Amino acid sequence: MSVPDEVVDRVAGQPSSAFLATTVDDRPHVAPVWYLYDDGHVFFFTQGRKLANIRRNPRVALAIEGPDSAWLAVLRGTATVREDEPLRLTVADQLFGQYLDDDEAYRDADGDPQGALVDVEVGSTTLRES
C-alpha cells in the first residue's frame, strides 16, 4: 500500500506520541512506543508482552497523535520481527536520534539496542483532523 503524502508528512521524522495495539485471544493490549517511519514501514524496538503478542498475531495498529492533539493518524499493518543486525543498528541510530540527545540507556554494554526490532508494513491508514 502506498501511504498518502498527507499521512507521511505528519508521522515521518517527528517524535510524536504513538500507541501500539496488539491482540491475542480477542484481548486487546495497547502500549506506547517510540517509532521510526520509513517508506511505508513503521519500526520500533520492544520486548515483553508486546513482543509476545506480535509473535502470536502480527496484525497491529498504531495510533499517532500530533502536537496538542491537532490530528490523529491510525496506521494498520502486519508486523515482522527483524533479526538483521545492520538494520537493527541503522534503525536504532535514526529512531533514538529522533527522540533523544543521549541514547545509552536504551543500548546494552556493547552498544546494541535493547529489545527486538519490529517492522510494520503499513496496509491502511486513517487521518483525522481535530
PEFENFEN-V405980 format. One record per backbone hydrogen bond with DSSP energy under -1.0 kcal/mol. CO is the residue of the C=O (numbers start at 0). NH is the residue of the N-H. If there is no record, write none. Layout:
co = (CO,CO)
nh = (NH,NH)
This chain:
co = (3,3,4,6,7,13,16,17,18,19,20,21,23,26,28,30,35,39,40,41,42,43,45,47,48,49,50,51,52,57,59,60,61,62,63,65,66,69,70,71,72,73,74,75,75,76,77,79,83,84,85,86,87,88,89,90,91,92,93,95,102,103,105,107,111,115,116,117,118,119,120,123,125,127)
nh = (6,7,8,10,11,15,64,32,62,30,60,28,26,23,21,19,42,121,37,119,35,117,115,51,52,53,54,55,56,78,76,20,74,18,72,68,69,129,65,127,63,125,61,122,123,59,120,118,87,88,89,90,91,92,93,94,95,96,97,99,105,106,113,110,107,45,81,43,79,41,77,75,73,71)
